[in-house]
Amino acid sequence: MSQVAERLVVSLDAITYVLRKSNIARRTQSEASKLSFDSKPVTYKINKLSSEKDRILESIGATLYWGEGYKSHKASGIDFANSDPEMVFIFLSFLRKRYSPEEKRIKILLYCYADQDIPQLITFWSKLLKIPKAQFTKPYIRQNYRVEGRKMKYGMVHIRYSDKKMLIDLLNLIESYKSKYRVGGRAVNYTAL
């Protein structure tokens, strides 16, 4: 309605009046939201992974997100969290290989403890992941912890990419693996493995 009002240079009330008078049904909020979502451009492109090495990376990346990613359909994008540098590196390699994301949109949240050298941790993750320090958000620093408790040597990072369409594609990729191997309410098809 606002687009029509803008195009015709009339008030939104005038458009509402004409719709009511003509018994024309208005879109529901969810229909309007879906149209708005569908019209938003994507910030990535899905690459066809043809080599065996790339297909293995794709299956590893999907499996890692299945186990360590935030999978709620309410999420606004990718959020993968882990403290293992190799695992985080492999997941980000998958993300870059499959999606060619806009690098500047990749954000990193560091979760660490108050007695750790935070600038050194940020430098470590920045070099490993090839992400500029400017793309690190304010770290979460845990103040109350047991000194003798188990601690993450490098802290934990969240790799975040704010694009819900990418999240939906990744969740669909996970579902394709689940259905291929018949996981989810049914017995695993071990012969397919």
Secondary structure in CASP SS format (residue, H / E / C, confidence):
PFRMAT SS
TARGET T0000
AUTHOR 0000-0000-0000
METHOD secondary structure of the structure
MODEL  1
M C 1.00
S H 1.00
Q H 1.00
V H 1.00
A H 1.00
E H 1.00
R H 1.00
L H 1.00
V C 1.00
V C 1.00
S C 1.00
L H 1.00
D H 1.00
A H 1.00
I H 1.00
T H 1.00
Y H 1.00
V H 1.00
L H 1.00
R H 1.00
K H 1.00
S C 1.00
N C 1.00
I C 1.00
A C 1.00
R C 1.00
R C 1.00
T C 1.00
Q H 1.00
S H 1.00
E H 1.00
A H 1.00
S H 1.00
K H 1.00
L H 1.00
S H 1.00
F H 1.00
D H 1.00
S H 1.00
K C 1.00
P C 1.00
V C 1.00
T C 1.00
Y C 1.00
K C 1.00
I C 1.00
N C 1.00
K C 1.00
L C 1.00
S C 1.00
S C 1.00
E H 1.00
K H 1.00
D H 1.00
R H 1.00
I H 1.00
L H 1.00
E H 1.00
S H 1.00
I H 1.00
G H 1.00
A H 1.00
T H 1.00
L H 1.00
Y H 1.00
W H 1.00
G H 1.00
E H 1.00
G E 1.00
Y C 1.00
K C 1.00
S C 1.00
H C 1.00
K C 1.00
A C 1.00
S C 1.00
G C 1.00
I E 1.00
D E 1.00
F E 1.00
A E 1.00
N E 1.00
S C 1.00
D C 1.00
P H 1.00
E H 1.00
M H 1.00
V H 1.00
F H 1.00
I H 1.00
F H 1.00
L H 1.00
S H 1.00
F H 1.00
L H 1.00
R H 1.00
K H 1.00
R H 1.00
Y H 1.00
S C 1.00
P C 1.00
E C 1.00
E H 1.00
K H 1.00
R H 1.00
I E 1.00
K E 1.00
I E 1.00
L E 1.00
L E 1.00
Y E 1.00
C E 1.00
Y E 1.00
A C 1.00
D C 1.00
Q C 1.00
D C 1.00
I H 1.00
P H 1.00
Q H 1.00
L H 1.00
I H 1.00
T H 1.00
F H 1.00
W H 1.00
S H 1.00
K H 1.00
L H 1.00
L H 1.00
K C 1.00
I C 1.00
P C 1.00
K H 1.00
A H 1.00
Q H 1.00
F E 1.00
T C 1.00
K C 1.00
P C 1.00
Y E 1.00
I E 1.00
R E 1.00
Q C 1.00
N C 1.00
Y C 1.00
R C 1.00
V C 1.00
E C 1.00
G C 1.00
R C 1.00
K C 1.00
M C 1.00
K C 1.00
Y C 1.00
G C 1.00
M E 1.00
V E 1.00
H E 1.00
I E 1.00
R E 1.00
Y E 1.00
S C 1.00
D C 1.00
K H 1.00
K H 1.00
M H 1.00
L H 1.00
I H 1.00
D H 1.00
L H 1.00
L H 1.00
N H 1.00
L H 1.00
I H 1.00
E H 1.00
S H 1.00
Y H 1.00
K H 1.00
S H 1.00
K H 1.00
Y C 1.00
R C 1.00
V C 1.00
G C 1.00
G C 1.00
R C 1.00
A C 1.00
V C 1.00
N C 1.00
Y H 1.00
T H 1.00
A H 1.00
L C 1.00
END
